[in-house]
Amino acid sequence: MKRKKKVLFLRTHNSARSRMAEGLLRNIYGSRYEAYSAGSMATNVNPYAVRVMKEIGIDISSQYSKTHKEFQDVIFDMAVTVCDRAKVSCPICSTNLEVPVEYPKAREVIHKSFEDPAATLGSEDEKLKVFRQIRDEI
């Protein structure tokens, strides 16, 4: 049996985009990938993220926000930064697999920036619309 590849999604606060990405990868490709997410700071999982994921049958309500330090001894196959601030904050993920660091390590780090849905101002419907849009982009 082939080993599952480990993927870490990184975001500054680990509250929405990285949580949704983790849930989507785990749900759609869980037989091939182990999905994780973390941030440079831990915070609460955004309730709008939980709500829009539940709309498509994915429950991320039991996930909790983690910092990158929780994975300092893990080598991931890939790390994906999902916001520009996380990209700038990396070295929260090192590609140097030989050097001991307090950060997770990954064989490859890629960047894909998504708009921050948590920054949306407006009514609940307007916020949900943006969270759905970002979920669908991911």
C-alpha positions in Angstrom: 0.0 0.0 0.0 1.3 3.4 -1.0 2.1 5.9 1.8 -0.2 8.9 2.0 1.4 12.3 1.2 1.3 14.8 4.1 0.2 18.3 3.2 0.3 21.3 5.5 -1.8 24.4 4.8 -0.4 27.5 6.4 -2.1 30.7 7.2 -1.2 33.5 9.7 -4.2 32.8 12.0 -5.3 29.3 11.0 -9.0 30.3 11.3 -10.6 30.1 7.8 -8.8 29.5 4.6 -6.3 26.9 5.9 -9.1 25.2 7.8 -11.3 25.0 4.7 -8.4 23.7 2.6 -7.6 21.0 5.2 -11.2 19.9 5.3 -11.6 19.8 1.5 -8.4 17.8 0.9 -9.2 15.4 3.7 -12.8 14.9 2.4 -12.1 14.7 -1.3 -8.6 13.0 -1.4 -8.3 11.5 2.1 -7.3 8.2 0.7 -4.2 9.7 -0.9 -3.3 12.6 1.4 -3.1 13.4 5.1 -4.2 17.0 5.5 -3.1 19.4 8.2 -3.3 23.1 8.8 -1.5 25.6 11.1 -0.7 29.2 11.5 1.9 31.4 12.9 -0.6 32.3 15.6 -3.5 30.2 16.9 -7.0 31.6 17.1 -10.6 30.4 16.9 -11.9 28.7 13.9 -14.1 31.1 12.1 -17.8 30.2 12.4 -18.5 31.3 8.9 -15.9 28.8 7.6 -17.6 26.1 9.6 -21.0 27.0 8.2 -20.1 27.2 4.5 -18.2 23.9 4.8 -21.2 22.2 6.4 -23.3 23.4 3.4 -21.2 21.1 1.2 -21.3 18.2 3.7 -17.9 18.7 5.3 -17.8 19.2 9.1 -14.7 21.1 10.3 -16.3 22.1 13.6 -14.1 19.7 15.6 -10.9 21.1 14.0 -9.0 23.4 16.2 -6.6 26.2 15.4 -2.9 25.1 15.7 0.4 26.9 15.5 3.2 25.7 13.2 5.2 24.7 16.3 2.9 21.7 16.9 4.4 20.2 13.7 8.1 21.1 14.3 9.2 17.4 14.2 7.1 16.6 11.1 8.4 16.5 7.5 5.6 17.2 5.1 5.6 16.3 1.4 4.2 19.7 0.7 3.3 22.9 2.5 0.9 25.4 0.9 0.8 29.0 2.1 -2.8 30.3 1.4 -2.2 34.0 2.1 0.4 36.5 1.3 1.2 37.2 5.0 1.9 33.5 5.6 4.2 33.5 2.5 6.2 36.3 4.0 6.1 34.7 7.4 7.7 31.5 6.0 10.3 30.3 7.2 7.4 29.0 9.3 8.1 26.0 7.0 11.7 25.1 6.0 12.7 23.1 3.0 16.0 22.3 4.6 15.3 18.9 5.9 18.6 18.4 7.6 18.7 21.4 9.9 16.9 21.1 13.3 14.4 24.0 13.6 11.3 24.8 15.6 9.2 24.9 12.4 7.7 22.2 10.3 9.7 21.1 7.3 8.4 20.3 3.8 10.0 18.8 0.7 8.2 21.5 -1.3 6.6 24.8 -0.4 4.1 26.4 -2.8 2.0 29.6 -2.5 -1.6 30.2 -3.5 -3.1 33.4 -2.2 -6.8 33.6 -1.5 -8.7 36.7 -0.4 -9.3 36.8 3.4 -13.0 36.2 3.8 -12.8 37.2 7.5 -11.9 40.7 6.5 -15.3 41.1 4.7 -17.5 43.8 6.0 -21.3 43.9 5.6 -24.3 41.8 6.4 -24.3 38.1 7.3 -25.4 37.3 3.7 -22.5 39.3 2.2 -20.0 37.6 4.5 -21.4 34.2 3.7 -21.2 34.9 0.0 -17.5 35.7 0.2 -16.8 32.7 2.4 -18.6 30.5 -0.2 -16.6 32.1 -3.0 -13.2 31.4 -1.2 -14.3 27.9 -0.3 -15.1 27.2 -4.0 -11.8 28.7 -5.2 -9.9 26.5 -2.8 
